[in-house]
Amino acid sequence: MIKREISQKILDLAEKFPVITVTGPRQSGKTTLLRNLFGDLFYASLENPETRMFALQDPKNFLQQYSNGGIIDEAQLVPELFSYIQGIVDQSGKTGQFILSGSQSFLLHDRISQSLAGRTAIFRLLPFSFSELQKADQLLPSYEANIFNGFFPRLYDKKIDPSDFYPNYIQTYLERDVRSLQNIHDLNLFVRFLGLCAGRVGQLLDYTSLANDCGVTYNTVKAWISVLEASYILFLLQPHHTNFSKRLVKRPKLYFYDTGLCCSLLRIEKVSQLTNHYLKGSLFENLILSELLKRRYNHGKASNLYFWRDHRGMEVDLIIEHADGLIPVEIKSARTWNKDFFINLEKWNGWSGNKPENSHVVYGGDESIQTSSGFLHSWKTLDFTS
């Protein structure tokens, strides 16, 4: 088993909170991780029809199995359990008594906010990170190979070809999650919509354009985007609000949690097809952003990632926000570095007063060096504060 970086934080907070909640996309390794960390606890999956029926019809007896603690997988499928869990943990005073997992964040968080607020620590487990794979000597040598392969654990555990894994993953996702989150009658149309989203990776989200190209209404697109967010297929990178007396864009940019899934939706069937693909730069940007997001989540932290863009198109790919300041980052897929990589950072620094030593470029090469304009980082290291 490849060790997950989130493990220690989960164990630490399980000694402080009565309930631990872990969400994330299907097949990100939630069940494997939790059963490994809490192997002595009773385990039940609510995806099992008989188990789910027992929990629905007799929740008190179902939860009696958890007197000494337990893991409930896909907990959002029986939301009625949460109020009973609240009563049990309030009475027992135990920490780490219930370990909940689920692949639908909005539904799970909605129920938690009603019943378990203040009683649970919430974590997000995404597929493997660079550092997890590096420590296991599993990171692929080129960034193109990693973009195409993606990072879902089963790909590495079972040595499955991405062209076999992702089409089946999408089909399973449609059958399980989409039908439960949204009443979508034409799944073929929704698959087309997924492909249109993949074709807009790294772009400003335009609901109207998506609606026109898919032949659905504006409100339908908004609902479908919410479904994709809730089930950890894609995330929206929000624009940073600092304006420096300039008009800024207000729309978010669209990215996928996993680049391998995005490649599959783009009909990319082998790594060589990425070499001259028109979205190569956007996919590389997505690779870096999702990696930095994993680093935040693996430490139990919320995202602090944004982008900056004014109405004329001047843009900084990534703004990392901290209490003591902002860190601007440009992302370039080229393997040979060029001083032009820092042009937008220099403009932004002129407006913001940020210093070159606090400016960063991530590129597709192997060397990490300091230049007079800022730090240049290889995609493999990303050794700056996120």
Protein Blocks (a to p, Z undefined) as FASTA:
>chain_A
ZZdfklmmmmmmmmmbfbdcdeddehilmmmmmmmmmmmbccddfkbmklmmmmmmmmml
mmmmmmnopadehkllmmmlmmmmmmmmmmnopghkbccddfbfklmmmmmmmmmgokac
cdddddddfklmmmnopacfbfklmmmnomafklmmnopafklmmmmmmmmmmmmmmmmm
pccfblmlmmmmmmmmmmmgoiacdfklmmmmnopafklmmmmmmmmmmnomaccddddf
blghpacdfbdcdddfblklmmmmnopabfklmmmgcklmmmmmmmmmmmmmmmmmmnop
acfbdcdddfkopacfbacddfkbccdddddfbfbdcfklmmmmmmmmmmnopafklgcc
ddfbfbdcddfkbccddfklopacZZ
